[in-house]
């Protein structure tokens, strides 16, 4: 246990108690293995490590002064330090400063941070039974892995009531994740300069100016084998063996152990990712069935049969000016068959199913590794799972603590003005309204500029599509080899594939650039924009200073998602809702910028092109993301530790091993969420065009869980533990995407797919007395008189194929519903067009109302918090209050007896149980 301490007036560390430490023990290093998480005395645990190198320049003297002042203030705050000289390091240049927090410091800050600790074993029986539990045995882990700690009643730690809590050993009472969280809280607020320079504080600024090169808590052991020290928990080894290896892909995740080792914030992420992956299983099964339906009815598709047989010998109008010739409909035979795989009767069912799936959960016990497939709301069920985790991980009252206790040091430093908080009656930092508005304007302008840049790039890709289509159409009629390619791929598909690849490259480049811009706008504290406040004081402020860590992450989340949404989905929106919709008709085509003729869809519609776009962008992003996540950190770590790998284990210290790993930054988890939410958009917003999207996402996520686990346990330094009671702003974003996806899929089925026109023809315009699809292709093509085609739309003389003879072929066909030449309303939309449009709008309204009614009804029917969790929370609050009251009564009795009062009952009357219960409930 560390030395006793007391508060010193005028301390340099703001709001940090000051202690007088004892000098560290001097022990010969060579007598002890350096692969250890303890000081040289083998007793005091290393809670944090700081590294730095010598700098012989003039700036190096300033860095040395900062370090000296900072370390002095850390010691005054009660932390114990031990330095490893650079001669002991592998490169001979790096110093390592090891930090230990003694009991007095831990107890003080545990009370400040309101950290909950156990005071009594939980005696509430767990009555939840899992049906068919034997069926899930192969997917379950051992009990000691799933539940590494017993279940306790917990209460916020109070330093003056230590005997109330279950403290068996003060050295191990606070787990390592809590210890490093406390130490980092001190590091982020401790000053490193003179008393009059209040903004000179925090380890973040010392890292940014190069005073220290890194700061990190230690892993407890090597991941591939247990530590020799019996005092080591070996939790990293357990996580690697039971969680991070790909051979465990079918096993449940040890969420309680993840939470214990990495903290609640990372635990919540893996809980959500695992739940999302489980739910994808059912969407993937239904999508696969829909795809197989298209495959099994492949040869029963009447429309494709008509295109491929003699009925397909129809002369079609040119698809572009000058370079595109008249062409035969049967040249699209192969693409029409392929389109049927995704554009069939099952498309409607799958679109409605996904609209319900993305908001409906499955009512089964949350303890099962996989839910049973009965219909309910997905996002609603995640709320229930999240509520259970909040209770089990002591996060029920965390939101208030988050707002009150975790002010960002940058906010406290930059906001020099103070005002009285009406709730706490304490002075707290604040920003004037004028300063806030200036920041919002700069932030909004920056985001708007980048969104406009994305739209400009998308327009460039569209212009590319319009410009190169004619080139592809001309090339595919050239050499024999290209004609062979043209038999399998139409110019539309060739244009779509190349444009999708170009668009994917642009997406990744813009993504790389904007990530840095968004962080700069949200986090910049050096470059300032000067504004005048109403007191005419010139104040230099950064664009934004979020008040709390949660506010910071939420702002960055909104900025990044807005950008990513436009960046990744805009091309799919173009193909789904704009391509082929504003073409015009022969003799009256529509042009972009007055030069580029708008694209037309294939005879079977644009759905196959939307599928191509979706597959390239979605799969490309997932493959590239996994390569980045797995390969890049491994290569950096392999190169950084190439020399040290040959050292004996006893000389390759634990702090050097972790120093050679990659740093898991403050925004590391943010990028993991962003990747999954973007994927969620792909499998919901446009899933009607590609039923196999959930299956691809399922395979990716099974790999993603193990890749992320492998990264955390083997390639990254141990992150600083952080609390979080939910997935934050991502929950609202998922809700927004889910609602929007109902609309987009309804429009895809209506306007991008050819389903509604086929249904209208089948029931209202079929020939004969019995409904059939015979003659649909001929019915869906309008007629145009070639002699009336303007010269600018006519193909060049050498472009027309040999079979074309303008003396015998006098008309061409195009995809639309218009009256033929000679009709009193020639080339105007026919009545069938308006019937189809009415059916499309009716389908959209009906589908949206059905899905939304089911969504809101089930959301109302199923509470966000399970009934048993509500009861357990109330029961625990009641018992906690009762135990605390009894504890205070016992203390008062002992105090009175110590003062010579023997009749304590005359002074103390027990509070009735129902009064405590009413206060809690």
N, C-alpha and C positions, 0 to 999 in steps of 0.2 A: 504494500500500500504506500502511496506517495505521502509526502510530508503534509502537515497541516498548514493552512494558509489563512490569510485575512485580507480584507479589502484595504487598499491604500488610497487615500485621497489624492486627486490630481493625477491619476494613472493615465499613461499615454494611450492605453488600449481602451477605447470608448466602450462602456458597458461591459467590460471584461474584468472579472475579479482578479486580483493580483495575489500571488503566492510566492513564498520564498523557498526555492528548491534546495535540496541537498546536493552536494557535488557528486557526480556520477562515479561509480566504482571503476577502478582501473584494473582490467584483467587482460592477460596476454591473449591476443586474438588467435594465435596459432593453436591454442589449447582447445578451441571450440570450432565446430564446423560453421562456415559462413552461410550455409544453406539453412538459415534459421529465421524465425519471425520475432526473435527476442534481441534485446540489447546484449552487450558482451557479458553482463552478469548472468544471463540465461534466465532471468526472472521477469524483468519488465518487458512487456510486449511492445513491438513497434506498431504504432497506429498509423503513422504517415511517414513518407519519405520525400525529401526535397533534394534536388540535384542542381549543381552549378559547376561552371568551369572558370578557371582564371582568365582574366582579360587584362592584358598588359597595357592597353591603351588608356588615354585620359578618361574615357567613359568608364573604364574598368574600375577606377578609383571611386567613382560615384556609386557603382554597383556594390562595391565592397562596403561603403558606408551604409548603404541601404540595408544590406544583409546584416551588418552588425547591429543596427538599430532595430531591425525587424526581429532578429533572434533574441535580442535583449528584452523586447516587449513580450515575446512569446514566453520567455522564462518568467517574467513578471506576472503573466497570466496563469502561471502554474504548470505549464508544460515542461517536460524534461527532455533535453536534447543530447544527442551523441553524434559526433562527426566521424565519418570514415575519410581518412586522408586520400588524396588523389593517387598516392603511391600504391595504395591497396586496390585501386580500381583496375579494370581490365585494360583501358586505354591509356592509363597513366595521367589523365587530364581532369577527370570528373570527381568532384567531391559529393558525398552523400550525407545529408543531414537527416538523422533518424529522430522521430518525435514519439514520445510516450505521454499519454494522459493519465496521471494518477487518479486515485479514487475521488479525491476532493474535487478535482476539476470535472470529472465525469458526473458526480452527484450534483454539482452546482448547475451545470448546463442541461442535465437531464430534467431538472426542475424548470429551468428557463424555457426549454423547448417542449415541455409538457409530454415527455416520452412516457408511454404507458409500459408498466412493468408488472409482473405477476405478484399477487398477494395471497391467492388461495387456489387450490386445484378446482377445476370446473366440475361441479357435481351434478350438472344438468344432464340427464340421460339423452343420448342421441337415439331417438326412436325411428329414425328414417331407415327403412329397409329397401334394399335394391332387389327388384324382381329378377329372377334368372341370373343371380350373381355368378353362378358357376360358369355361365356362358362367357363372362368377361374376364375370367381368370388369366388367360394368356396375355391380355393387354395390360394387366396390372403389375405394379412394382411392389417390392417388399414393403411391409408396414413401416420399418425403420427409415426407409428412404422417403416414403410419402409423408410421414408424420415424424420428423426428426425431434420434435419437442412435444411434451405433454400439453394438454389444453388447460389453460389457467384463466381465472378471473383476473383482470388487469385494471390498473388505475394509474392516473398520472403520478409520476414520481414526486415525492416531497422529501427534501433533505432532512427535515426535522422529524420525520416519521419513519426512519430507516427500519426500525424493528417491526413495523407493520407489514413490510414486504418480505418475500421469500428470498432472503439473501444468505445463501450458504457459503459462497466464496466471492469476495469482492472483485477478485481478479477476473472471474469469468461471468459475473452477474450480467454485465452488459455485453451482448454479442459483438463480434468484430465489426459488423456492419453499422451498429449504433455508435461504436467508438469512433470509427472513421468519419461518421456524419457529424459528431460533436466536434472533433478536431478540425474538420474542414470549416465548420461554422466559425470557429475562432480564427482560423487562418484568413478567411475572407473578410474579416473585420478588424484585424490587428493592424495598426499604423506602422509605417516604416520610416517616418521622418519626424521632424520636430513638432512640438505640441501645437504651434500656431498654424500648421499646414494640415487642416483637417481632411482634405481630400486625398492626402497621400496615405492610403491604406488599402489593404487587401492583397491577397496572393495573386489575383488575376492581373493586376497592374504590374506586379513584379515579374510575372511571366511574360507579359507583353513587352516590357522594356528590357528583357534579357537578363535581369538580375538572377533569376533562377531559370533553369532550362526545362524542368519538369516537376510535377508534384503528383503523388499517387499513393493510395494505400496498397498494402502487400497482399498478394495471394497467400493462402495458408500453406501451400505445398506445391510440388511439381504435379502436373496433371496426370502423368502416366504412371506414377508410383507413389506410395504413401511416404510421409515424412518419417524420419527416424525418431524424432522427438515425440514421446508419448503424450505431451501436452497439446500437440497439434490436432485440430479437429478433422483434417483431411477431407473437408467438404468439397474442395475443388476436385479432388480425385474421384469422389463419389459421383459428382455431377458429370464428370467426363465419362465414367464407366456406365452410368445408368441413363444418361440423357443425351450427351453430345455425340455419341457414335451413331453412324447411319444405320447400323444393324438394329438399333432400338427404335426405328421409325414407326413401328406399330404399337409401341408402348405409350402409356399415358405419361404426362410430364410431372416431375416431382415439384409441383408449384410451391409447396411450403418450404422446401429446401432452397429453391431458387430465391424465394422471398427472403429467407434467413441470410443467405450469402450475399445477394446483390441488392436487397432492399425491395420495398413494395412497388416502386415505380416500374422496375424491370419485371417484377413478378406479374403485375397487371398486364403488361404487354404480352408476355408469353401465354397468360391465361386467355386473353382475347384472341391471339393468333391461333391457339389450339382450338378454341371454340369455333372460330370462323372456318377453320379447316374441316372440322367435324361436320359443320352445316353444308359445306361445299359438296360433301359426299353425296347427299341426296339430290342436290341440283345437278351434279354430274351424272348420276344414274338416269334421271329423267331426260337430260339433254342427250345422253347416249341412246336412249330408247327412241327419241324423236329422230335422231340421225339414222338409226338403223331402220326406222320406218321408211325414211326417204330412200335408203339403199334397197330395201326389199320391194318397194313399189317403183323401183328405178325404171323397169321396162313396161310398166303399166301407165306411164305418163302419156296421155293422149296428145298433149301439146307438143312434146318432144318428138313423138312419132310423126305428127303432121309436118314438123319442120324438116325431119330427116328423110321423109319419103317424097313421092312425086308432088305432093301438095306443097312442098317447100320450094319448088321451082318458081319462085316469085321474085320478080325484079324489084329491088329495093332502091330508094333514092340515095344519092351520095351522102356520106356522113360528114364530109368537110368540103370546103371549096377548092376547086382546081385540081388538087392532088388525089382526091378520093373519087373512085369510079362508081358506076352503078354495080351492084353486087347481088348475088343470089342469096335468098334467105337460108337455104340449106347449108351455107358455109358456117353457120352458127350452130350446127347440129351438136357438136361435142359440148360446147359451153351450155347449151340448153339442158342436156342431160345432167351436167355437173350442177347447174342451178337448182335442179329438182331435189338434190340432196338436202338443201337448206330451205328451199321455198316450196313447202308442201303443206298439207292440211295440219300437220303436227305443229307448224310454226305458230299458229294461233293459240293452240293449247299451251305451248311452252312459254309464250309471251305472258299469258295470264298466270301461269304457274309461277314464273319468276317474279311477277309483280306481287304475288302473295308471299313467296319464299323469302324475299329480301326484307319483309317486315314481319314474318310469322315464325315463332319458335316451336319447339316440340315439347309437350308437357310430360317430361320425365324427370326423375331425380337428377339433380345437378351433379351428383357424385359419379354418375356413369361416365366411362370414357367416351362413349358415343350415344347420342340420343336416339330414341326409337322413332321411326318415320311416321308420325301422325301430324296432321296439319295444325299449325299455330304460327305465332309471329316470331321471326328471327331476331330482330333488334329488341323486341320486347323481352324475349327470353334471355338475351344477353344482359339486360338490366337486372333480371332476377339472379343470374349467375354472379353479376358484379355485386349485387346487394349481399349475397352470401359471403363473397370474399371480403367485403368491407367489414362484416361482422367477425369473421374468423381471423382477420388480420388487424383488428383493433383500429379500423379506419372510419368508424361510424360518425364520429364528431370531428373528423379531420379538416373539413372545409373551413371552419372558422379558424382553426389553428393556422392553416395555410395562409389566410389573409392577414392574420395578426402578427405572426412570428417570422415569416420568411420574406421580409422586405429585402429587395436586392441591394447589395452594398452600393452599386452604382447610383441607385435612386437616392439613398441616404446621403451620398457624397455630393451629388450635383444639386439636389434640392435644398438650398440653404435656408429658405423661408420655412417658418413653422406656424402651425395653427392648432387650436385645441380640438381634439376629437371628442365629440359630444357623448360618445358611448364610454370610452375608456377614461375620459377626463385627463388625457395626457397630451403633451405637445408632440406633434408628429410632422414630418416633412411634407410639403405640398408644392405644386407648381401653379403659378397664376394662369388664368384662362387664356390670356394672350399667348403665353409660351406654348400651351397645349395646342392651340389652334395653328400656330406656326409649324409645329411638328407634324400635325395631322395633314396640313396642306402639302408640305414637302414629301411626306410619306405617300400620300395619295397620288401626287403628281408623278412620283417615281414609278409606282405600281402601274398607273395608267399608261405611262410611256412604254413600259415593257410589254403590256398587253397589246398596245397598238403595234409594237414591233413584231409580235407573234402573228397578228392578223396580217401585217404586211408580208411576212414570210409565207403565210398560207396563200395569200393572193398570188405571190410569185410562183408557188407550186401549181396553182390552178392555171396560171398563164402558161407554165411549162406543159401541162397536160393538153391545153388547147393547141399549143404550137407544135408539139411533137407528134400529135395523133396523125396528122397528115403524112409525116415522115414515115411512121410505122406502117401506115396503110400502103404507101408507095413501095417501101422496102420489101414488104411481104409478098409483093407480086413480082419481085426481081428474080434472083437466082433460084435454082431448083432447091437448094438447101433451105433458103428462106421460105419458099413456098411450102416446104414440108413442115416447117415450124408453124406457118400460118394455118395449117390444117388442124393444129392442136390449140393454138392461141390466137384469139382475135386481136385486132389492133387495140380495141378497148381494154382487153386484159393486159396486153403488153404495156400500154400507157399507164394503167392503174398500178401494175407491179413496180415499174421503174419510179413512178411518182411517189409511191408509198415508201420505197427505199430511200429516196432523196429526202422525203419528209421526215423519216425516222432519224436520219443523220442531223437534219436541222433541229429536230426536237432535242437530241442529246446535247448539241452545242449550246442552244439557248438555255437548256436546263442547267448546264455547267456554269454558265455566266450568271444566270439569275439567282442561283443559290447564294452566291457571294454578295450580290446586290441586296437581296432581301435581308441577309444578316447585317449588312452594313447599315441599312436604313433602320433596322430595329435595335441594333446593339452599338452603334458608333458612339464613342465617348471622347474621341480626340478631335476630329474635325468638327467645327461648330458653325452654326449659322446664327448671326446676331440679330436679335429682335429688341424692340423697345417695349417695355412694360409701362403701365400707366404712371409710374413714379419717375419716368424719364431716366431710369437707370439702364445702362447698356449691359445686358446680360447675355453671356455666350452660352448657348445650350445646344445639345445634340438633337438630331431630328426627333428621337423618341427616347423617353426614359420610362419604361414600364415599371410599375410600382412593386409588383411581386413577381416571383419566378413563374407562377401560373399565368399571370397577365402577360409576361414576356413571351412564354411559349404559345399562348393563344393568339397573340398578334402575329407572331411569325408563322403560325399554322395557317391563319387566314390568308396572309400574303402569298405563301408558297402554294397553297392549294388553288387559289384563284389563278395563279400563273400556270401551274401544272395542268389545271383543268382545260384552259384554253390551248395550252401547248400540245397536250396529248390527244384531246378529243376533237379539236376544230376540224381536222381533216376528215374524221369520220362523220361529223355533222354535215360537212359539205357533200360527201358522197351520198349520205342518207337522205338529206332533205333539200338539196339544191341542184345536184347534178341531174340533168334530164328533165327538170321541172319547168324550165323557162327557155325552151328551145325555139318555140315558134313552129312554123311549118314551111315547106318548100316555097320559095318566092317571098317569104316574110320571116326570115330567120332572125334570132336575137343575137346581138354581138356584145362582147365585153370590151369596153373602151373603144367601141366602134370599129374594132379591128379583128378580134378573135371570136370566132363563132362558138357559141356555147356547145358543150358536149351533149351527146345523146347517150342513152343507155342501150344495152343490148335488147333484142326483141323480148327476152324473158325478164327484163327489168334490171335495176341497178343493185339488186341484193347480193349477187355473186361478187360484184366489185367491192361492196361494203364488207363482205366477208374477207376478201383479200386484204383490204386495208387494215381490218381489225387484227387478222392473224399476224401480219408483218409487224405492226407496231406493238401489239401485246406480247407476242412471243419474243420478238427482238429485244424488248425492254427486259423481260424476265431473264433471258439468257445472258444479256449483257450485265444485268444487275447481279446475278449469281457469280459471274466471273469476277466482277469487281469486288464483291463481298468476300469471296473465298480466296481467290488467287493473289490479289494485290497485297493484302496484309501478310499472307504467307511469304511472298517474295521479299517484302521489306524486312520481315523478321529474320528470314533465312540469311539475308545479306548482312543485317546489322549484328547478328550473333555468330558470324562465321568464324571469328577468331576465338571467341570464348567457349565454343562448343568442345574444344580440345582440352579444356582445363579440367582438373579433378573436381569432383562434386563438392568437396569441402572448401574449395577456393573460389568457386563460381557462386557468389553470394546471392541470396534471395532477392535483395534489392537490385542487383545488377541484372539478374534474370528478368525481373519485371520491367526494369528500365529499357531493356532491349525489345520489349513488346510494343505494339502500337497503342497509342493513346485513344481511349474511347471518349470522345469529346462530349461536351454538354448537350450537343444536338444530335448525338449518335442515335438515340432512340427515336428522335423526331423523324429522321430519314427512314427508319424501319417502318414506322406508322405510315408515312407518306407513300412508300412503295406499295404497301398493302391496300391503302385506300384508293390509289390510282387503279390498282388491279380490280378492286371491287367495282369501280366505275365501268371498267371494260366488260365485266361479266354481267352487269345489270343494265347499263344504258343502251347497249347495242346487242344484247344477247339473242334477240329474235332473229338476227342475221347469222348467228353462228352458235348452234346448240352445244357444240363441243367446247366452248369457252370455259364453262365451269370445270370440265374434266381436265383441261390443260392447267387451270388455276389450282386444282386439287393436287396434281402431280408436283407443280411448282412449290406449293405450300408445304407439302410433306418434306420436300428437300429443304425449303426455306427454314423450317423449324430447326432441323439438325444443323444446317449451315450456321444459323445464328447462334445456336448453342455451342457449336465447335469454335466459333469466333470468340465468344465470351470466355470460354474456359481455356483456350489454348493460344489465341493470337492477340488478345487485348489485355492491357493492364486492368486491374480490378477497378471498376467504376466506384465513385463515391456514392454511398447508399442515399437514396432519396425517397420520400414518401409521395404517394399519389393514391387517391381513393377512386379514380375512374380513368378512362382514356381521354378525358378532357374535352377540348373542342372537337376532337375527331368524332365524338358521338353525334353532335349536331350536324357535322358534315355528312356522316353516313346517313342520317335521317333525310337530309336534303337530297342526296344522291338517290336514295331509295324512292322518294316521292317523284323526283324528276324522271327516273327510269320508267315509271308507269306511263308517263306521257310519251317519252321517246319511243318505247316499244310499241305503244298503240299507233303512233304515227308511222313507224317502220312497217308494221303489218299493213297499214292502210295505204301509204303512199310510196313506199320503197318496194315492198313485196308486190307480186302480181296476184295475191290471193283474193282480194276483194273483187277485182274485175272478173276473175274466173268464176267466183260464186254468183255474181250478178248474171253472168252469161248462162251459167248452169241452171239457174232457177227462172230467169225472165226472158232470155234471148235465144235459148237453144232451139234447134230445128226439130220439127216433129212434135209428137205428143208426149214423149217421155224425156225427162231431163238427161242431157248428155253433154260431153265436152267436144263432140265432133264439130269441126268448123270453127273452133274458137280462134285459131291463129288468123284465119282469113277475116273473121269478124273484127279482130283487134287492130287491123291495119287499114289505114285510110288510103285513098287513091289520089294521085296528082298527075296532071297532064304534062308530059315532059316538054312539049313545045312551049309551055308557058313558064319554064324555069329560067330565071334571069341569067345573063351571061356570067356574072360573077359567081354564081352557084354551079355552073356547068363544069364538069371535069375537062381537063385538057384533052386534046385529040388522042395523044399517045397513052393516056391513062386508062381508057376503057378496055375491058377484056375483049378477046376475039369473038366471043359469042354475042356481044351486044351489037344490035343492028337497029338504028334509030328509025328505020322505015317500017320495021315490023313491030318493034316494041315502042308503043306510044305513051304508056303510063308507067309510073313507078309507085311503090307503096312506102308508107312511113308509119311510124307507131303513134297513133293518136285516134281519137274518135271525132271525125269531122265529116261533113256532107261531101259527096263526090262532085267532080266537075259536072256542070249542066244542071245541078239542083238549084232551086231558087235561093237557097242559103249556102251555096257552095263554099267550102273551106271554113265554114263556121262550125262551132261545136254542135254535135248532134245531141238528140235527147238522151241517148245511151250514156254519153259523157256526164250529163247532169245526174242521171240515175246512179251512176257509179260514184260520183262525188258525194251525193247524199248518203249512199251506203257507207262510204269511208268515214264521213263525219259521224254518222250514227254509231259505227263500230267504236270510234274513239270515245264518244260520250259514254256508251254502254260499258266498255272495258274499264275506263277510268272510274266510273261510279261503282261498279261491282268490286273492283280491287280496293278502292278507298273505303267503301262501306265495310268490307271484311276486315280491313286494317283497323279502322277505328272501333269497330265492334269488339274485336278480340283484344285490342289495347285497353278498352274499357273493362272487358270481362276478366282479363288476367292482370292482377296487381303487379306493380314493379318490384315489390318486396314480398317474398314468400311469407305466408302466415306464420310458419314455424320460426323464421328468422325474426319477425317482429316480436313474437312472444319471447324468444331467447334474449333479444336486446333489452326488452322491458324487465325481464327477470334478472338479468345481470346488473342493470342499473339499480334495481331495487336492492339486490343483495350487496352491491358495492356500497350503497348508501348506508345500509344497515350495519355492515362490518365496520365502516369508518366511524359510525356513531358509537358502536360498542367499544371500539378502540379508544376513542376520545374519552368515553366514560371511565374506562379502566385507567387511563392516564390520570384523569382528574381524581379518581379514588386514591391512587398511589400518591399523588401530590398532597392531598389532604391528610392522608395517613402519615406522610412524612413530616407534616407540619404539626402533628400531635392531635389531629382530629380523628377520633375513633368511630364516632357515629356518622359515617359518611352517608348513610341512607337519608339522614335528615336534610342533607344538602343537595342530594341528587335524586331526581325523579326521572325514571326512564320514559323516553318518548314512546308513545303508543305506536305499534307497528303500522296501523292504518294511516297515521300521519305521515310516516316516511313513505309509505306506498303512494299516498295521494300526491306527495311532493314530486316523486319520480315520474308517476304516470300522467 
